[in-house]
Amino acid sequence: RATPSDVIDAMARRLCRPEVPLTEKQATLVLLAHHGTESAVRHAADYAAHPDPPLARFAELAFEEAAWWAGLPGPATIPERCPCGSGRPLRACCWPD
C-alpha cells in the first residue's frame, strides 16, 4: 500500500513531463507546498529551477511555502540542479540555453 510520501513522489515525477497538463502540475505544486516534508521541498525546488513558463511564479511560491511548512531555517533558494534527477547542474543537462 502506498504511503502519502510515495504518492507525492509519484506525482512530483510527472512535473517534468511535457504532456502533463498545466492544471495537474499546478495541483501537484499545491500539494508539495503543503506536505511539510524535505522530500516535498526537494521536488518543489527541482521543478522551480526550470518550470513551465506559465507556472514560473507559482512554482517559486510553492517552493518557498514548502520550505516554510517543512520548517527549514533561513530564506529558501532554488538550487540550480537539473530536475531530471541526474544531479548535474541545470545548465549542463537537459535544459541548455
N, C-alpha and C positions, 0 to 999 in steps of 0.2 A: 504494500500500500504506500502511495506517495505521501511524503510529508509536505507541509506548506513550503519549506525551503526547496524541495525538489520541484514543485510546481513553479515557483518563482524562477528557479534556474532554467527550466524548460521554456518558460515564456520569454525570459530575457535573451535566450539564444536566438529567438525569432526577430529581435530588434534589428539585426544587421542584414536581414534578408529583404531584398528589394520588392519581392512580390507580396509582402505583408502590408495590408492597408494601414494608412497613417492613423486611422481611428483605433486600430488594435494596438499600434505602437504607443499611442497616447495613453490608452488604458493601462498598458503594461508599465509605463513610466509612473503613473499614479500609484500603482501597486508597489513598485520599487521604492517610491518616495516615502511610503508609509509602513514599510515592512519592518524597519528598525534593526536590520542586521548588517554586518560588514559585507556580507555577500551581496546584498541589495545595493549597497553603496558602490561596490566594485562594478556591478553590472550597469548601474546608472552612469558611473564615470566612464566606462568603456563606450557607451552609446553617446554620451555628451561630448566625448572627444572628437567624434565625427558623426553628427546627427544628420537626418534628412533635413534639408534647408527649412521647410515649413515648421519643423519642430525644434529648431535650434534653441530658442529662448526657453521653451517648455522643458527641453532636456536639461538645460543648465539649472533651472529652478528645481526640477525633480532630483537632480544630483545633490544640490545644496540641502534640500529638505531631507533626503535620505541620510545624509551625513548628520544632520541635526537629530533626527529620530534615533539614529544608531548611537548617539552620544559621543561622537568623535570630537576631540578638542580642536580649538582653533578654526580659522576660516578654511572652508573646503576649496581645494583647487583641482581642476580637471587634469588628470595625467595625460601625457602625450603618448599613450600606448595604442597600438592598433586594436580595434575591437574584435578582430578575428580570433584572438586568443593566443597568437604566436608569441606575445611578449616583446615583439620588436617595436622600435619606435614607429609612431604613426606615419611619419613622412617617408619611411623606408620600406613600407609594407604594401598593403592593399590599396591605400589611398594616396597615390602620388599627386603632386601639384600639377 
